[in-house]
Structure formats: structure tokens, C-alpha cells
Amino acid sequence: MKHKHLSSGIQKKYLKSTFILLFFALLLSMIGVWSYMHHTLKNNIIEKYKFADEKMGILLDNLYTKSKEVTAEAILNETIQKSLNAEELTDNEKNAVGKYFSYLDLDSIQDYCYMDNKGNVYTRSYSYVNAFDIKNTVFQKKLGTEYAKTVWFIAKDTVFNGKENSLFITRYVHSLDYPSEPGIIILKMKPSFLNHIITMASEKTDSDIITGIMDQNGNIYALNQENTALPDNVTKTLINACKKSSDTGIILNGETVTGGYLSAYYQKDCSFSIFTYVPNNVVTSQTTQILIVLVLIYLIIVVLALLLSILFSNRFTRPIQEITTYMTGFDGGDYTHMPELHTNTELDQIGHSYNEMLGNIEQLVNEIKLQEKELRTSELNMLISQINPHFLYNTLDTIYMLARMNKEETTMRMIQALSKYLRLCLSKGSEIVSVEDELENVKSYMEIQQIRNADLFEYEIDCQVNAKGNKILKLILQPLVENAVKYGFSEIYEGGYIRIRITEENDVLVLSVYNTGMPMNKDMVEKINGLTHLPISQIKKAFPDKKHGYGVFNILTRLRLKYGDKITYYYETTDASTTCTIKVPKGGEQES
């Protein structure tokens, strides 16, 4: 057995398939995990800032309620109510009104003024505000037709000589005693009034998160990040949400806007909203970190999986390589078996089957050699038997003429039958003869036996096929008749009977030889009937001494050599008869 190193194509394909499957499995897993984590983080962040917006909204509610209570308390002040009467206040009363607003219970008041219904303005001692400034500003316009509502709005300060937009808290002051024109309270608030809400929230938020307070017109009053511009889509979304809202509470919950997500709390009474804008990078930065961790984990998994795949694939591909080496190295001459495999897998059976196959091949080769040897011997014997056959025929003719001259009829019949028998047996070296010649041959043999054993048996030939047109292997019927005479009639002296019948069934010739007398032993019948499709070597082993059943061995061997597995050969017995049946394909002259 020749050995050579073989690279394992199976292992390469296995590792390639494993890597591809692992790659796609991990890729899909990574996409799934990343998508799930991204969705979860986004929802968590949205929920987190929704909760923060609600907390800031509650503070805003409290501030508005406080401003409402303070302005309501001011309206109930006796001196302020008196200022709405027709008569003027005294100087002391006017000073009292101005000082009253200095002590309002509301933090972060930067400036204030009160104008009664007669155009008198009450403010800080160092401030100068006249009625004209108030009437020609947006304050009364902002209050509109509101009767007793505290109104917040953001506007440019044109009353207190400010330069920037400021938050103003205003309210009409009506007389409680009789109908009259109302006065108006104006409170200018410091930025810290609302900024502390944003500042408090910013301490617990990401630096990229934008939190602010905006009125319903889109004016932003407080923002946790200065000099930061919101996308236009954010402002428009907030304005639309405020206009649609009919109650105080969360109006936006993680709304997708340009570049991020938007949450908002709307305070209906003051028409202000607190919003939180979460840019996409806040979510993606966290999911990117998770993705990096996943990639590292999956890379470790891939490396471990490949190492384990190589380790385990070596365990299985090494026996395959060994089997491949033995198979590709088989040169037809060395039948050395490969070592037994012990992998506890189907490979063990493959190796075992390969060894069995080598054993069967070796046995078949030996059988073929034996058959070739027997064929050569048979051919040699046939050649010897064909040496100058005319001399034998001429000698028999001479003996026949002498017997005729002496009028010895029995001798003449014997010589004539023997001559026919010999001519048909030789058949000029041909193995295939016509059915007619085969029947003539066995008929000559039976005539010779009848001359030798007078009254021992009678015979009948029933041929139901075209005897000239059908060919069969020669000397098939004669050994069967010989066995019938030798064994079937061994214990009788007369009255025996032999019938030869030839029929056809679906392109198969059926030859049967029936004889009376002593039936064949049942054990022998079973033995012979089990030999039909066995290898020739096993048929030979069934008749080791060639003394018993040699005719059967001869017939079976030649039939198998000629027709292969296409023949059928079996015996049937009764208490007083034996029948041998042979089935062969028609067209025997074409077989090889």
C-alpha cells in the first residue's frame, strides 16, 4: 500500500462553511442585539427626560400658582382697591402702594409697576415709568380681554428701559365695589425666576441634552446651553403641539425630529412649555460603546470557535485522510488492510467496510484466477479431445460395417448411437448448440443406456419450442439423465420412466427432466437448491471430493460461467419421482 500526504479538502470546506455560518449568525445576532439595545436605550432616555420634564413642569406649575396667588393678594389690598375710586390717594397712600409691591412674596422680581384706572403709576422710588409708556406697549394687548387671569409673556422691555427680552407677569386689577376701568399690575422677572428650573435639571443630564422653556409663540426664555440653536423642526413641532394641547401635561413623548428626539411638558395657564431635545448622538454614543463591546466579544467567540473547529475537525478529518490515503494508494496488488479506526462514529464502519471490500476483492481475484486456470484446463482438454476426431469416427464406421457384415443388429445400434453422441459432444469445439442437437445428443445417450439395460426404462421427449431456432449450452440434459439412470433406477430392474420437456416463458427456456424411481435425498435437494446464485468458489466447496454431485457441479459451474445470475436451477421430489428444472435466457448464442 502506497501512502502519500493528502490535504484535507473536507476540513477546508468544513472550516469555510463554519466561518461563513458563524459570521452570518454573529452578524445577525449583533444587528439584533444592537437594534434591541438601541431601542431600549432610546426608550429609557426618553422616559428619563420625560420624567425630568414632568418634574420641571410641576415646578413651573407651582411658580405660576404662586404668581397667581401673589397678584390675587395684591388685588385684595385695601389701598390698591381704593386707588380705583374716583378720588385721588393721599401722598402717604401712594407711597404705601409703591412699597407694597416691594414686599411681594415672589422671588426674582427685577422691577414692577402698578397703574391705576386714572393713569397714576406706582413703582420703585428710583424708577420712572409713565402711563404713556404702559399704554403704548404690548402689555394691555397681551392681557386682551382677560378679566382676572394672571398672564405670563415674553417681550422686549420698553417700560423699564431694558434691552433684552424679559419675562413679564401681568394682571388686571378690578374694583370689588363697583364697575370701573381696571388697573394693571406689571412684574418684570429676573432670568433666575425660570432659569433655576433648567439649572437644576441640567445638573443631572448629559452635556449634549438641550433643555429649555418656550412660550407658545416660539420665544425661548431659558436654555441650559447658551449660544445653541435648535433645529427649525424642533421649534415648529413645539409650537404645533402647544396649539393642539387642551390641558396641562406631557404633550410630546420622544417625538422624532430633525437629528434627535423631543419631549415636552405644557403649562396651559401660563402657555409656557418645558422641553428636552435629545440628539441622536446621545443614544448612538451609548449604543456604539455597546457595539464595540459586542464586536470584541464576538471576535473572541470567532477565534475560540475557529480554534475549536480546527481541533474537532482534525479529530474527524484525520481518519478520513487515513481512509483516503489507503484508498488512493491501492494499486490492485497489495491487499493489506488499513488499521481499524476507533472514533465512535460512522467512520469506523466505513473503515471496516473498506477492509471487508479489500477482502472481497482479494477473494474475487483469487476466484477469477482459479476460473481462468480451470478454463485453460478445460480448453486444453477440449483441444486434446479434438485431436484428429475423424480418425475416431472412421474407426467407429469400420466397426459398424463389420457388425453389419456379421448381422449383429445390437452392436450396430450401439455403434451408431455412440457415433452420434460423440459427434454432438464435440460439436466442432462450440459451447452453444441448438435445442435440436442437444435433444439428439441426450436421445443417443438414452438409446445406448437402453441397449445396456434392456427394459430398465422408457423415455419421452416433449419439445414445445422451435428446436432448430433456439440455442442453449450443450451437455446440459445428458448429465441429468445419467443421474436419473445411475441413482433413480439403482434399485429397480424394469419399468423406469424418463420425460424430457422443453417450454418457454417470457424469453426464458424451461428445461425439465422428470424420472421415476428412488427420489433424491431431501437434504441433497435443499443443498443444491441453495447453490443457484452462489459464487462459483462456494459451489465448488459444496462438492469437495467430486464423487457426489459432480454432474450437478459441472452443470451449475458451466451455466454460471455462461449466463451469470440469469439462470435458475432446482430439484423437486415426491415419494416416487424427481424433477430437475433449469431456466436459461433465450438467445444463448449471444451470451459470452
CORGIPE-V805406 format. One record per backbone hydrogen bond with DSSP energy under -0.5 kcal/mol. NH is the residue of the N-H (numbers start at 1). CO is the residue of the C=O. E is the energy in kcal/mol with one decimal. If there is no record, write none. Layout:
nh = [NH & NH]
co = [CO & CO]
e = [E & E]
This chain:
nh = [2 & 9 & 12 & 13 & 14 & 15 & 16 & 17 & 18 & 19 & 20 & 21 & 22 & 23 & 24 & 25 & 26 & 27 & 28 & 29 & 30 & 31 & 32 & 33 & 34 & 35 & 36 & 37 & 38 & 39 & 40 & 41 & 42 & 43 & 44 & 45 & 46 & 47 & 48 & 49 & 50 & 51 & 52 & 53 & 54 & 55 & 56 & 57 & 58 & 59 & 60 & 61 & 62 & 63 & 64 & 65 & 66 & 67 & 68 & 69 & 70 & 71 & 72 & 73 & 74 & 75 & 76 & 77 & 81 & 82 & 83 & 84 & 85 & 94 & 95 & 96 & 97 & 98 & 99 & 100 & 101 & 102 & 103 & 103 & 104 & 106 & 109 & 110 & 110 & 111 & 113 & 114 & 115 & 116 & 116 & 119 & 122 & 123 & 124 & 127 & 129 & 134 & 135 & 136 & 137 & 140 & 142 & 143 & 144 & 146 & 151 & 151 & 153 & 155 & 157 & 158 & 166 & 167 & 168 & 168 & 169 & 170 & 170 & 171 & 173 & 174 & 183 & 184 & 185 & 186 & 187 & 188 & 188 & 189 & 189 & 190 & 193 & 194 & 195 & 196 & 197 & 198 & 199 & 200 & 201 & 202 & 203 & 204 & 205 & 209 & 210 & 211 & 212 & 213 & 214 & 215 & 216 & 218 & 220 & 221 & 221 & 222 & 224 & 226 & 228 & 229 & 234 & 235 & 236 & 237 & 238 & 239 & 240 & 241 & 242 & 243 & 244 & 245 & 249 & 251 & 252 & 255 & 257 & 257 & 260 & 261 & 262 & 263 & 264 & 265 & 266 & 267 & 268 & 271 & 272 & 273 & 274 & 275 & 275 & 276 & 277 & 278 & 278 & 279 & 280 & 282 & 283 & 283 & 284 & 285 & 286 & 287 & 288 & 289 & 290 & 291 & 292 & 293 & 294 & 295 & 296 & 297 & 298 & 299 & 300 & 301 & 302 & 303 & 304 & 305 & 306 & 307 & 308 & 309 & 310 & 311 & 312 & 313 & 314 & 315 & 316 & 317 & 318 & 319 & 320 & 321 & 322 & 323 & 324 & 325 & 326 & 327 & 328 & 329 & 330 & 330 & 335 & 348 & 349 & 350 & 351 & 352 & 353 & 354 & 355 & 356 & 357 & 358 & 359 & 360 & 361 & 362 & 363 & 364 & 365 & 366 & 367 & 368 & 369 & 370 & 371 & 372 & 373 & 374 & 375 & 376 & 377 & 378 & 379 & 380 & 381 & 382 & 383 & 384 & 385 & 386 & 387 & 388 & 389 & 391 & 392 & 393 & 394 & 395 & 396 & 397 & 398 & 399 & 400 & 401 & 402 & 403 & 404 & 405 & 406 & 407 & 408 & 409 & 412 & 413 & 414 & 415 & 416 & 417 & 418 & 419 & 420 & 421 & 422 & 423 & 424 & 425 & 426 & 427 & 429 & 430 & 433 & 435 & 435 & 436 & 438 & 439 & 440 & 441 & 442 & 443 & 444 & 445 & 446 & 447 & 448 & 449 & 450 & 451 & 452 & 453 & 456 & 458 & 460 & 462 & 463 & 464 & 464 & 467 & 470 & 472 & 474 & 480 & 481 & 482 & 483 & 484 & 485 & 486 & 487 & 488 & 488 & 489 & 490 & 492 & 495 & 496 & 498 & 499 & 500 & 501 & 501 & 502 & 503 & 505 & 509 & 510 & 511 & 511 & 512 & 513 & 514 & 514 & 515 & 516 & 517 & 518 & 525 & 526 & 527 & 528 & 529 & 530 & 531 & 534 & 538 & 539 & 540 & 541 & 542 & 543 & 543 & 544 & 549 & 553 & 554 & 555 & 556 & 557 & 558 & 559 & 560 & 561 & 562 & 563 & 564 & 564 & 566 & 567 & 568 & 570 & 572 & 574 & 578 & 579 & 580 & 581 & 582 & 583 & 584 & 586 & 588 & 590 & 591]
co = [329 & 7 & 8 & 9 & 10 & 11 & 12 & 13 & 14 & 15 & 16 & 17 & 18 & 19 & 20 & 21 & 22 & 23 & 24 & 25 & 26 & 27 & 28 & 29 & 30 & 31 & 32 & 33 & 34 & 35 & 36 & 37 & 38 & 39 & 40 & 41 & 42 & 43 & 44 & 45 & 46 & 47 & 48 & 49 & 50 & 51 & 52 & 53 & 54 & 55 & 56 & 57 & 58 & 59 & 60 & 61 & 62 & 63 & 64 & 65 & 66 & 67 & 68 & 69 & 70 & 71 & 72 & 74 & 77 & 78 & 79 & 81 & 82 & 90 & 91 & 92 & 93 & 94 & 95 & 96 & 97 & 99 & 99 & 100 & 101 & 104 & 106 & 108 & 188 & 188 & 186 & 122 & 184 & 114 & 120 & 116 & 114 & 121 & 112 & 124 & 127 & 130 & 131 & 132 & 134 & 134 & 138 & 139 & 140 & 143 & 149 & 170 & 168 & 166 & 164 & 156 & 155 & 189 & 153 & 166 & 187 & 151 & 168 & 185 & 183 & 172 & 173 & 115 & 171 & 113 & 169 & 111 & 186 & 167 & 187 & 108 & 190 & 191 & 191 & 192 & 194 & 194 & 195 & 196 & 197 & 198 & 199 & 201 & 202 & 206 & 277 & 209 & 275 & 222 & 273 & 219 & 271 & 215 & 218 & 213 & 219 & 213 & 211 & 224 & 225 & 227 & 231 & 231 & 232 & 233 & 234 & 235 & 236 & 237 & 238 & 239 & 240 & 241 & 266 & 264 & 264 & 262 & 255 & 260 & 257 & 278 & 255 & 276 & 252 & 274 & 249 & 272 & 266 & 267 & 267 & 214 & 265 & 212 & 273 & 263 & 210 & 261 & 276 & 277 & 259 & 279 & 279 & 280 & 280 & 281 & 282 & 283 & 284 & 285 & 286 & 287 & 288 & 289 & 290 & 291 & 292 & 293 & 294 & 295 & 296 & 297 & 298 & 299 & 300 & 301 & 302 & 303 & 304 & 305 & 306 & 307 & 308 & 309 & 310 & 311 & 312 & 313 & 314 & 315 & 316 & 317 & 318 & 319 & 320 & 321 & 322 & 323 & 324 & 325 & 326 & 327 & 333 & 345 & 345 & 346 & 347 & 348 & 349 & 350 & 351 & 352 & 353 & 354 & 355 & 356 & 357 & 358 & 359 & 360 & 361 & 362 & 363 & 364 & 365 & 366 & 367 & 368 & 369 & 370 & 371 & 372 & 373 & 374 & 375 & 376 & 377 & 378 & 379 & 380 & 381 & 382 & 384 & 386 & 386 & 388 & 388 & 389 & 390 & 391 & 392 & 393 & 394 & 395 & 396 & 397 & 398 & 399 & 400 & 401 & 402 & 404 & 403 & 407 & 408 & 409 & 410 & 411 & 412 & 413 & 414 & 415 & 416 & 417 & 418 & 419 & 420 & 421 & 422 & 423 & 426 & 427 & 472 & 467 & 470 & 467 & 434 & 435 & 436 & 437 & 438 & 439 & 440 & 441 & 442 & 443 & 444 & 445 & 446 & 447 & 448 & 449 & 453 & 496 & 498 & 500 & 461 & 462 & 502 & 465 & 466 & 433 & 431 & 476 & 477 & 478 & 479 & 480 & 481 & 482 & 483 & 483 & 484 & 484 & 487 & 489 & 455 & 456 & 458 & 514 & 460 & 499 & 512 & 462 & 510 & 508 & 584 & 503 & 509 & 582 & 501 & 580 & 499 & 512 & 578 & 497 & 576 & 488 & 521 & 522 & 523 & 524 & 525 & 526 & 528 & 531 & 535 & 535 & 536 & 537 & 538 & 539 & 540 & 541 & 547 & 549 & 550 & 551 & 552 & 553 & 554 & 555 & 556 & 557 & 558 & 559 & 559 & 560 & 563 & 564 & 583 & 581 & 579 & 577 & 515 & 572 & 513 & 570 & 511 & 568 & 509 & 507 & 471 & 587 & 588]
e = [-1.4 & -1.1 & -1.8 & -2.5 & -2.9 & -3.1 & -2.6 & -2.9 & -2.9 & -2.6 & -2.5 & -2.9 & -2.9 & -2.9 & -2.6 & -2.7 & -2.9 & -2.7 & -3.0 & -2.4 & -3.3 & -2.8 & -2.8 & -3.3 & -3.1 & -2.8 & -2.7 & -3.3 & -3.0 & -2.7 & -3.0 & -3.4 & -2.5 & -2.4 & -2.8 & -3.1 & -2.8 & -2.9 & -2.7 & -2.6 & -2.1 & -2.4 & -1.9 & -2.6 & -2.2 & -2.2 & -2.7 & -2.6 & -2.2 & -1.8 & -2.3 & -2.7 & -2.5 & -2.4 & -2.5 & -2.8 & -2.7 & -2.7 & -2.5 & -2.5 & -2.6 & -2.3 & -2.0 & -2.4 & -2.0 & -1.9 & -1.4 & -1.3 & -2.5 & -2.1 & -1.6 & -1.1 & -1.9 & -2.5 & -2.5 & -2.2 & -2.4 & -2.1 & -2.5 & -2.0 & -1.3 & -0.8 & -0.8 & -1.2 & -0.9 & -2.1 & -0.6 & -0.7 & -2.4 & -1.9 & -2.1 & -2.5 & -2.3 & -0.5 & -2.3 & -1.5 & -3.6 & -0.5 & -0.6 & -1.1 & -0.5 & -1.3 & -2.8 & -1.8 & -1.4 & -0.5 & -2.9 & -2.3 & -2.2 & -2.3 & -0.6 & -2.8 & -1.8 & -2.0 & -1.4 & -0.9 & -2.7 & -0.6 & -2.8 & -0.5 & -2.6 & -2.7 & -0.5 & -1.5 & -2.7 & -0.6 & -2.9 & -2.5 & -2.7 & -2.7 & -2.4 & -3.0 & -0.5 & -2.8 & -0.6 & -3.6 & -1.8 & -1.0 & -2.5 & -1.3 & -1.2 & -1.1 & -3.1 & -2.2 & -1.7 & -2.7 & -1.2 & -1.5 & -1.4 & -1.4 & -2.3 & -0.6 & -2.0 & -2.3 & -2.5 & -2.3 & -1.0 & -1.7 & -0.6 & -2.7 & -0.6 & -1.1 & -2.6 & -0.5 & -0.8 & -0.5 & -1.2 & -1.3 & -2.3 & -2.1 & -2.2 & -2.5 & -2.5 & -2.2 & -2.4 & -2.2 & -1.7 & -1.2 & -2.2 & -2.2 & -1.5 & -2.6 & -0.5 & -2.5 & -2.0 & -2.4 & -2.6 & -2.3 & -2.0 & -3.0 & -3.1 & -3.3 & -0.8 & -1.3 & -1.1 & -2.9 & -2.7 & -2.4 & -0.5 & -2.7 & -3.4 & -3.1 & -0.6 & -0.7 & -2.8 & -1.4 & -0.8 & -0.5 & -3.1 & -2.2 & -0.9 & -2.4 & -2.9 & -1.5 & -2.0 & -2.9 & -2.6 & -2.2 & -2.8 & -2.9 & -2.4 & -2.7 & -3.3 & -2.6 & -2.1 & -2.4 & -3.1 & -2.6 & -2.8 & -3.2 & -2.8 & -2.6 & -2.9 & -2.7 & -2.8 & -2.4 & -3.2 & -3.0 & -2.1 & -1.1 & -1.3 & -3.7 & -2.0 & -0.5 & -1.1 & -3.2 & -2.4 & -2.8 & -3.0 & -2.9 & -2.2 & -2.7 & -3.1 & -1.6 & -0.5 & -0.9 & -0.6 & -1.4 & -0.6 & -2.0 & -2.8 & -2.4 & -3.0 & -2.5 & -2.2 & -2.3 & -2.6 & -2.5 & -2.3 & -2.8 & -3.1 & -2.8 & -2.4 & -3.0 & -3.0 & -2.3 & -2.5 & -3.0 & -2.6 & -2.5 & -3.2 & -3.1 & -2.3 & -2.7 & -3.3 & -2.6 & -2.4 & -2.9 & -3.2 & -2.4 & -2.7 & -2.7 & -2.6 & -2.6 & -2.8 & -1.3 & -1.4 & -0.5 & -1.0 & -1.0 & -0.8 & -2.5 & -3.1 & -2.1 & -2.3 & -2.5 & -2.2 & -2.4 & -2.5 & -2.3 & -2.2 & -2.4 & -2.1 & -2.4 & -1.8 & -1.2 & -3.1 & -1.0 & -2.2 & -2.5 & -2.5 & -2.8 & -2.7 & -2.6 & -2.4 & -2.4 & -2.1 & -2.5 & -2.7 & -2.4 & -2.5 & -2.3 & -2.2 & -2.6 & -2.6 & -1.9 & -2.7 & -0.7 & -2.4 & -2.2 & -2.3 & -2.5 & -2.3 & -2.4 & -2.2 & -2.2 & -2.1 & -2.0 & -2.4 & -2.1 & -2.1 & -2.2 & -2.3 & -2.0 & -2.2 & -2.7 & -1.9 & -2.2 & -2.0 & -3.8 & -0.6 & -0.6 & -3.1 & -1.0 & -1.4 & -3.0 & -2.7 & -0.6 & -2.3 & -2.6 & -2.0 & -2.0 & -2.4 & -2.9 & -2.9 & -1.1 & -0.5 & -1.2 & -0.8 & -1.1 & -1.3 & -2.6 & -2.3 & -2.8 & -3.1 & -0.5 & -2.3 & -2.5 & -2.3 & -2.8 & -2.7 & -3.0 & -0.6 & -3.1 & -2.5 & -2.4 & -3.0 & -0.5 & -2.2 & -1.9 & -1.0 & -2.5 & -2.1 & -2.5 & -2.2 & -2.8 & -2.8 & -1.1 & -2.0 & -1.5 & -0.7 & -1.9 & -2.5 & -1.7 & -1.2 & -0.5 & -1.3 & -0.6 & -0.5 & -2.7 & -2.8 & -2.6 & -3.0 & -2.6 & -2.1 & -2.8 & -2.8 & -2.4 & -1.9 & -3.6 & -0.5 & -1.6 & -1.4 & -0.6 & -1.8 & -2.0 & -2.5 & -2.3 & -2.3 & -3.2 & -2.3 & -2.8 & -3.2 & -2.6 & -2.1 & -2.2 & -1.0 & -2.3 & -1.1]
